[in-house]
Amino acid sequence: MEPLANKIRPTTLKEFVGQTDLVGPNKPLRKAIEEKHLFSFVLWGPPGVGKTTIARIYAHALDARLYELSAVSAGKEDIRKIVEDPDTLMDQRPKLLFLDEIHRFNKAQQDYLLPYVESGRLTLIGATTENPSFEIIPALLSRCRVFVLKSLDEAELKAIVKRTKIKVSKDALEWLVGLSNGDARMAITALENCQRLYGTITLENLKNTFEHSFIRFDKKGEEHYDTISAFIKSMRSGDADAALYYLARMLQGGEDPKFIARRMVIFASEDIGLAQPTALVVANAVFSAVDVIGMPEAAINLAHGTAYLALAAKDKSAYNAYFEALSDVIKTGNLPIPLKIRNAPTKLMKDLNYHKGYTPYDTESYLPEKLKGKAYLKKNKEKPTP
């Protein structure tokens, strides 16, 4: 059965609700659609705000042949089939690829896509909830415009809910709009599920529907930061059970696994550091596994790494020493480097005593004269915690 969210999806800009900065009068995407400008672009914004709808409206306006893929399940072979589609041999219409969750394509997959976009054989519309600067390779990103979409406000969500023609009590509507967090698809799906389960949309029925159908995780708001904070603090205190719980909660709620893996790499140096240097090797291996394998299997790699980091000994001395040294750099500027350890590639530099007297592995301080006697790491050396 076709989902309600798809049934009521707008097919023209006149029906579209929200994103007035992009599709309002004289705004860039509206002009591109109305004037039929063909170019590749990326739609960056939270879930349920109109990325897929905009892509379809754009493709229809340009009379393009639209192909839709999700980067979660698609690969190089899917792209090759689109480019070599025999049905398009006599079709002069442009080929437009809508790649949802483009951030889930790894570097090799994006590299494979690049020449087709570069040559114009494919026009790309990427959709992502993550910062394209971090998730899309520079060469591909440089060939795309980036449009930022915002969460829908309460008035916009209410307007979309009214399009469903489902009768909703006022208190139920207010509660639904507040909990949907700007996500129209979540609101519509909740209404549809509630109607199927209970027939009528009351506040109590809606709450029951949410309880059974959704695990809410706001990737842009307070819960996002609270949960990743709880995850880090649990590993820091050695509580592997709590860390694994918060890991599961984030993954089940839709958090980007690469975001979690990046925080683990940082944690390995910041909190474990010299107590167990192999922690950084493990954390990087987890990040690489997440990038190569992808979800859902990568959850196993993340769980393995989480347990390892949580149980490792902790030592922040290198972290603390660096920031104390940074403080001195900011206060004192570029102090003269001792002549003894300066490079001496020319005769003049040698005549000026650059590099003179230097012997490897001696025990003297090589700090600038003004900072002699400083001991950043020794001062911050802590007894590792188990």
Protein Blocks (a to p, Z undefined) as FASTA:
>chain_A
ZZfklmmpcfbfklpggjklmmmghiaklmmmmnopacdddddddehiopmmmmmmmmmm
nopacddddfklgcfklmmmmmmomklmmpcbdcddddehkllpcfklmmmmmmmmmnop
accddddfbdfklmpcfklmmmpccdddddddfklmmmmmmmnopacdfklmmmmmmmnn
opaklmmmmmmmmmmmnopacfklmmmmmmmmpccddfkbmmlmmmmmmmmmmmmnopak
lmmmmmmmmmmnopafklmmmmmmmmmmmmnmmmlmmlmmmmmmmmmmmmmnopaklmmm
mmmmmmmmmmpccdfklmmmmmmmmmmmmmnopadddfklpccfbfklmmnopoihiagh
iabdfbdfklgoiafklmmpccddZZ
